[in-house]
């Protein structure tokens, strides 16, 4: 069985530039914020971030001071063994429940990994994953 949690992530865009990831992580580290999962990428002139922290309220305040318009979104986090086929089992359950997955990113660690999902119907996916 999977360990499943409904969490909040912070989503924001800042102007993309060399050193942006370093700048964001420095501000968060100085605020003693631990990053639990992160997806970041450049999209043309934008640096796009999706981040789960141990203190989203404090992180949001820090990121807002950096000039980011931070949105809080609900996501599903699933902790599972970091072995072949485990993510497939979760994806299959979402597929069988006919729920579209908007995006997914992972935070692997030795032996376990956390997979973050944004779906069209979180409630339906949660129900399917608990079966």
C-alpha positions in Angstrom: 0.0 0.0 0.0 1.1 3.6 -0.7 1.5 6.4 1.9 -0.8 9.1 0.5 -1.1 12.7 1.5 -3.0 15.7 0.3 -0.5 18.6 0.5 -0.1 22.2 -0.7 2.6 23.3 -3.1 3.7 26.8 -4.0 3.7 27.7 -7.7 5.4 30.8 -8.9 7.2 32.4 -11.9 10.2 34.7 -11.8 12.2 36.2 -14.7 14.5 33.4 -15.9 18.2 34.2 -15.6 21.5 32.4 -14.8 21.6 31.8 -11.0 17.9 32.0 -10.4 17.7 28.5 -8.7 20.7 29.5 -6.5 18.9 32.8 -5.6 15.6 31.1 -4.7 17.2 28.4 -2.7 19.5 30.8 -0.9 16.5 32.9 0.2 14.7 29.8 1.4 17.8 28.4 3.2 18.3 31.7 4.9 14.7 31.5 6.1 15.4 28.0 7.4 12.9 26.5 5.0 13.4 22.9 4.0 12.5 22.0 0.4 10.7 18.6 0.4 10.0 18.5 -3.4 10.8 20.7 -6.2 10.2 21.1 -9.9 11.7 24.0 -11.7 12.3 24.8 -15.4 12.9 27.6 -17.8 10.1 28.5 -20.2 11.4 31.2 -22.5 11.8 34.3 -20.4 10.2 32.7 -17.3 11.6 30.5 -14.5 8.7 28.3 -13.4 8.7 26.7 -9.9 6.5 24.2 -8.1 7.7 23.6 -4.6 6.6 21.8 -1.5 8.3 23.0 1.8 8.1 22.3 5.5 6.7 25.8 6.0 4.7 27.0 3.0 3.4 30.1 4.8 6.9 31.4 5.6 8.2 30.3 2.2 5.4 32.2 0.5 6.3 35.3 2.4 9.9 35.0 1.5 9.2 34.4 -2.2 6.7 37.2 -2.4 9.5 39.5 -1.0 11.6 38.3 -4.0 8.9 39.6 -6.3 7.1 36.3 -7.0 3.3 36.1 -7.3 3.0 32.9 -5.3 -0.1 30.7 -5.7 -1.0 27.8 -3.3 -2.3 24.7 -5.0 -3.5 21.4 -3.6 -1.5 18.4 -4.8 -1.3 14.7 -4.0 1.9 13.2 -2.6 2.4 9.5 -2.8 5.3 7.8 -1.0 6.3 4.5 -2.4 9.3 2.2 -2.7 11.9 3.4 -5.2 11.8 0.2 -7.3 10.9 -0.6 -10.9 7.1 -0.6 -11.5 6.0 1.3 -8.4 5.2 4.5 -10.2 3.4 2.4 -12.9 1.1 1.0 -10.3 0.1 4.5 -9.2 -0.3 5.8 -12.7 -2.5 2.7 -13.6 -4.8 3.4 -10.7 -5.3 7.0 -11.8 -5.8 5.8 -15.4 -8.3 3.2 -14.4 -10.2 5.9 -12.4 -10.3 7.9 -15.7 -8.5 10.9 -14.1 -6.2 13.1 -16.1 -2.8 13.8 -14.6 -1.9 17.4 -15.4 1.7 16.9 -14.3 3.9 14.8 -12.0 7.4 15.2 -10.5 9.3 13.1 -8.1 11.6 13.5 -5.1 13.5 10.2 -5.0 15.5 9.2 -2.0 17.5 6.0 -1.3 14.9 3.2 -1.0 11.8 5.5 -1.1 10.5 8.2 -3.3 7.7 10.8 -3.1 5.7 11.4 -6.3 3.8 14.7 -6.6 0.7 14.7 -8.8 -1.6 17.5 -9.9 -4.8 16.0 -11.4 -8.1 16.9 -12.8 -9.9 15.2 -9.9 -7.8 14.8 -6.7 -10.6 13.3 -4.7 -11.2 10.6 -7.3 -7.5 9.7 -7.5 -7.2 9.6 -3.7 -10.1 7.1 -3.6 -8.6 5.0 -6.4 -5.2 4.9 -4.7 -6.6 3.8 -1.4 -8.2 0.6 -3.0 
